[in-house]
Amino acid sequence: MALEKIIVKHTFSITPSPNAADIAVVSVNNEGTAGLLNEQVLKAYGYTIDDLPGSKRLMSGFSAIPDTKGKPVIFVVTLDGRKRTEILLEDNLLRALREYRGWLAGRKVWLPLMGTGAGGLTPEESYNITVKVINRFLREGITDCTFILSLPDSKEGWQLDRILKHESGEKQDSIKAFLQKIPGKFYLAGSVWDSEEQADRFFDEGIWEKGFDDDSYAAIINQIRPGDIIIIKSTFATRNGDTFLRVKALGIVTDNEQDGAAVDVDWRITGLRTDISGLSYYRDTISAVSDADVVTIFNHLDPILWLDLLQAPVPDVPPALPKIAGLISDSEKGLDYLGISQDVTAFARVIAAKNFEPPLAIALFGEWGSGKSFFIRKLWDKIDELSHQPNTDMYCKGVVHIHFNAWSYMDANLWASFVCRIFEGLQEYIRNEKISRQRMAIIKRELSQQLNVTKAGLEVLQDKKTAVEGQIKELEEKRNDARRQVARQLLALKRKTAWKILHNTDQEFNARKRIIETLQSNESLVKTTEELHKIIPDKYWDNPQQAYEQARSAATFLKEFFLGKNVVRNLIWLFFILAVIFMAPLALEAFDIEVRDLYFPVSKEVLSMLVTLGFLWGRAAAIYRKLQPLVASFWKIKEKYEEARSEALANLEQEEKVLTLQIEKGKEEILLLSEQIRKAEVISIELGYRINNALATETLYSFIEDRSQSEDYKKHLGIISTIRKDFEILNGLFIDHKSEVVNQQQAQKFREYFKRPVERIILYIDDLDRCAEENVVQVLEAVNLLMAFPLFVVVVGVDPRWIRNALIKKYALQFAGNLNGHVHAGIEPIAPANYLEKIFQIPFHLKAAPVKSVKEMIRQLAIKSLQPEVAAEETDRKNPAASAAATEPNAAPEDTGETHENPRTDNGNHQEETSSTIPDGTAFLELTATEAAMMEDMGEILGPNPRALKRFVNIFKVIKAHDEYTLDKSLTDEDQLAILFILALSIGRFKKIMPAFETFIHDETNAEQPINAYILQHYSNEETELNNLKRHLQEFTSGSGNFEKLRQIKGRMFNNHYSFINRFTFKWD
């Protein structure tokens, strides 16, 4: 007999204990008679035979013991003396499951093979009927329960056990072993376009392509690689609502041109019509298939067909695309996954209400990472929303929100930082009021002049500004003097030119006088000055050089020849010479006649010239002898004149150097003075700004810090007293109440400058549990100070353990009776809570999120959209607007027709690992629905801490994007489950038992032991805390589904992954 295949999570074994389940189903006859089987169940669940239902309660064919008394028990009538057992079993079991479906969700159900005793059914017959009922029931909507099938302890029962183990266990192992030989991924793809089947065309052309011309599904198609497996499929629903996935063909991808539309495929297996229930959610045009669903698909295929996928060598597979993990920031912004909106709304309505009269201090208690900052952010947003509601006067309109991160000011003066942050928040509010600059200036001036903390500071600044302005004036006068001196030196340098110097030298030398003196001292020279003037003109007498040249010139020679006192004699000589020149040729010709017979080589022309030159030379020599003393005297005067000029030029050069150095020095002094003036002007501008903007954060901080550090100031008043007075002034300026420090008429006028006068200041103090103890106490003192003023509401987020320890350390005597390390018996300690009661009016502890909220947060963080509901699908078509239903050829008689692939563009299937590829070949990583479901289950181990949940999701994304993970194609769902468990254990509430877990998995003797052996271990009796943690871990992992798989994973698998996962944890060696 062929056995039915169960489609739900289940286990089977010989007579397992009913205590392993949450609910039991057992057979009974219509009279409610006790039998061996139902007595066993009643005893196991703590009931007696008296709890069996009677015949009246069993008239409908079933009854039950509800869960009000303990674990519920469902009774099914399988014997009534009228109908056959197989009919009773099928009808009554189905109706019972439907009746009590609400009890079954998320639970383990213990179900024996009923009707095998007095009913006369064989175990195989009972098994087939039971499985058929279960499958039918599950198709009606209940899919998250697990059945524990109890086989009878008989020969037939053991035989059935062997058959089931062979069919399930061995086949499962063989499927997994086979799939490890295939390096690629599996994809389910549609083949129906506008009701037309394209599969045969795909087979003929060796391709697969999508059916519409847009970019839908382009990302997933482009990530398909050679060696991946394409499975042609369709989905359909039957008339009674059952849904199925139909497998039609399988092929190996040979090429992908990355066009986002098609891939080349070697179709190996075709002509299939394999219908698989429970997988109809693969309705998209193409989607990746999870490992578990691949196993399910191959479980329905003939193993002989598997080999067709291995007949030819698989093409080389290119390296996987690098993945971007897409981490989640640990920010206070985001969606509310943990259900705090009701708490936030309650506080917001009170704080923003006009009829509520502050001051108010709220202590928001929660451990690190519990969501205090997130709560504060949501509270801020909600109050802001209420304050901007139109058409209502219930809530304050002028609300100033100020966030003070105490940790950011650890290295600063906390009082200065605290007050500055408040005034900075006021400035932001004023700016956002969008009032005119003139009004804004008036508001700032009023505040600056009113506040004590700025008054003294403004006076000091004004004195400094006056002193700096005087310094600037003095420096400018010095610079002007320096500039005038340089100008005079430049003018002097300009006047001392070489021409002027030589002219002065000429005047000082007095060449005319020296020449006359020289002539007069020598009687051999020209006798009178008048005679000399006739030879050398007056214009040359003042310049010895020119006089010397003139004396040596031919003109002077001619003047002496013709103008001297021997002019008559000179003229006679001239006529005589001319006559000689004229007569010489005639005489020479006569002489030639006489002596022509004699040899004489000189011609008559030469002789004539010689005679003439002789006469000229003689006369010239006489004149030269007369002028020679004059020229020599002029030479001496010329040399002395040149010496005077050279000395004057040398002196000029030296003076120029001195003046140049003095000018450069003067310029440097001017530059220095200018720089000093510039710096002084900068200081003056800064002081002016600080005077005009006394409420600026940096200015106010300086005021407070200077005053808090001033010993003189501390002696007289103290910074806290000043701040208190200034808060009183603020309170009086903004709120109508009796105040002696502010003139009420002036305050009313001040408020009129605002469009929305400040009605309430809400100060949010966060990260106090990161500060040193001294800062914690200072902040508490500051909060206590603010509680004197109706303007303020303070919300402080802090870990109660941190604030308690800070108070005990600061006030050890008061809170611990400890003085200098010694406990004093006479001192009665005060509880820190009593101290906090004086400061905070409302303490509020953040609630721990329920498991359901934790799982929802993990689900939302892990994946953007979850697996869609099983529904009829639209058609993969060229025209997405059109829709049609095509009937699968030769469908089963109860088929209503096949509905085809959905041409959606969001790639919404959650069994696939979607990753959008960006131009550089990098993909954005997303998690599959299978992984998300596993991660959700780990929420019970992680606990309700939001920061731990984010860290868990982020680290797993990094792990999955890591090559050590992505390149290992042999990883199964069990591997992922082991990885997630190690990660959750090291991050969540059970991290203290990690050492024992490490010891267990590292022990070789535990390599083949299931991890459940570790979970069931206990520590020694002294380790109470660890034993309690272990007990809770047992409770959390005792569920079905993934936890059932987890308990069976062996230590070797955990050990294989531990060293890699441990690198992502906080470990301290």
RAZIKA-V624122 format. One line per field, one symbol per residue. ss: DSSP state (A for helix, B for strand, O for the rest). psi: psi as a letter, one per 40 degrees, with the letter a starting at -180 (. if undefined). burial: # if it has 24 or more other ideal C-beta (glycine too) atoms within 12 Angstrom, else .. A space follows every 10 residues. Layout:
# RAZIKA-V624122
ss = ???
psi = ???
burial = ???
This chain:
# RAZIKA-V624122
ss = OOOOOOOOOB BBBBOOOAAA OOBBBBBBBO OOOOOAAAAA AAAAOOOOAA AOOOOOOOOO OBBBBOOOOO OOBBBBBBBO OOOOAAAAAA AAAAAAAAAO AAAAOOOBBB BBOOOOOOOO OOAAAAAAAA AAAAAAAAOO OOOOOBBBBB BOOOAAAAAA AAAAAAAAAA AAAAAAAAAO OOOOOBBBBO OBBOOBBOAA AAAAAOBBBO OOOOOOOAAA AAOOOOOOBB BBBBBBBBOO OOBBBBBBBB BBBBBOOOOO OBBBBBBBBO OOOBBBBOOO OOOBOBBBOO AAAAAAAAAO OOAAAAAAAO OOOOOOOOOO OOBBOOOOOO OOOOOOOOOO AAAAAAAAAA AABOOOOOOB BBBBBOOOOO OAAAAAAAAA AAAAAAAOOO OOOOBOOOBB BBBBBAAAAO OOOAAAAAAA AAAAAAAAAA AAOOOOAAAA AAAAAAAAAA OAAAAAAAAA AAAAAAAAAA AAAAAAAAAA AAAAAAAAAA AAAAAOOAAA AAAAAAAAAO AAAAAAAAAA OOOOOOOOAA AAAAAOOAAA OOOAAAAAAA AOOAAAAAAA AAAOOOAAAA AAAAAAAAAA AAAAAAAAAA AAAAAOOOOO OOOAAAAAAA AAAAAAAAAA AAAAAAAAAA AAAAAAAAAA AAAAAAAAAA AAAAAAAAAA AAAAAAAAAA AAAAAAAAAA AAAAAAAAAA AAOOOOAAAA AAAAAAAAAO AAAAAAOOAA AAAAAAAAAA AAAAOOOOOO OOOAAAAAAA AOOOOOOOOB BBBBBBOAAA OOAAAAAAAA AAAAAAOOOO OBBBBBBBOA AAAAAAAAAA OAAAAAOBBO OBBOOOOOOO OAAAAAAOOO OBBBBOOOOO AAAAAAAAAA AAOOOOOOOO OOOOOBOOOO OOOOOBOOOO OOOOBBBBBO OBOOOOOOOO OOOOOOBOOO OOBBOOOOAA AAAAAAAOAA AAOOOAAAAA AAAAAAAAAA AOAAAAOOOO OOAAAAAAAA AAAAAAAOOO AAAAAAAAAA AAOAAAOOOB OAAAAOOOOO OOOAAAAAAA AAAAAAOOOO OAAAAAAAOB AAAAAAAAAA AAOOOOOOO
psi = hhiihheihi iiihgihdee ieiihiiiie efiiiddddd ddddeeiide eiiaddeede eiaihiedea hihhhhhehe ediidddddd dddddddddf ddddheihhh higieebdde iidddddddd ddddddddee dhefihhhhh iigidddddd dddddddddd dddddddddd eheiihhhii ehhfehhedd ddddefihii figaeheddd deehiheihh hhiiiiiide ehiihhhdii ihhdihefee diihhghdhi eighhhieee egeidiiihi ddddddddde ihddddddee dihhihhiii iihhdgihig ieiaiheefe dddddddddd dehdehhiih hhhhhiihee fddddddddd ddddddeehi fiediidghh hhhhhddefd eihddddddd dddddddddd deefiidddd dddddddddd hddedddddd dddddddddd dddddddddd dddddddddd dddddgiddd dddddddddg dddddddddd eheeahdidd dddddhidee dehddddddd deiddddddd ddeiefdddd dddddddddd dddddddddd ddddfdeihh ehiddddddd dddddddddd ddddddeddd dddddddddd dddddddddd dddddddddd dddddddddd dddddddddd dddddddddd defeeidddd ddddddddeh dddddddidd dddddddddd ddddhhihhe ehhddddddd deeidgihdh hhhhhifdee iidddddddd ddddddeehe dihhhhhihd dddddddddd gdddeefhhf ehhhdehhih hddddddedh dhihhhihii dddddddddd ddidiihiih iiiihhidhe diiihhhhhf iideheihia ihfieefehe eigihhhide eiihhiiidd dddddddedd ddaehddddd dddddddddd ehddddegee hidddddddd dddddedaef ddeddddddd dehdeedehi eddddeiiii ddgddddddd ddddddeeaa bddddddehi ddddddeddd ddeeigih.
burial = ..######## ######.#.# ########## .####.##.# ##.##.#... ###....#.. #####..... ########## ....##.### ########## #.##.##### #######.#. ########## #########. .##.###### ##....#..# #.##..##.. ##..##.##. .######### #####.###. .##...#### ##...##### ########## ########.. .######### ####.#...# ########## .######### ########## ########## #....#.##. .........# #.#.##.#.. .#...##### ..##..#### ###..#.### ########## ########## ####.##... ....###### #######.#. .######### #######.## .........# ..##.##### ####.###.# #...#..#.. .#..#...#. .#...#..#. ..#..#.... ##..##..#. ##.###.##. ....##.... .#..##...# ########.# ##...##.## #..#.....# ......#..# #..#...#.. .......... ......##.. ##..#...#. ..#..##..# #.##.###.# #..##..#.. .#...#..#. ..#..#...# ..#...#..# ...#..#..# #.#####.## ########.. ..#.....## .######### #####...#. .#....#..# #.##..#### ########## #.#.###### ########## ########## .###.###.# ##..##.... .......... .#..##..## ##.#.#..#. #.######## ###..###.# .######... ....##.#.. ....#.#### ####..#### #######... ..######## ########## ########## ########## ##..##.... ########## ########## #.##.###.# #....#..## #####.#... .....#..## ..##.##### #######.## ########.# ##.##....
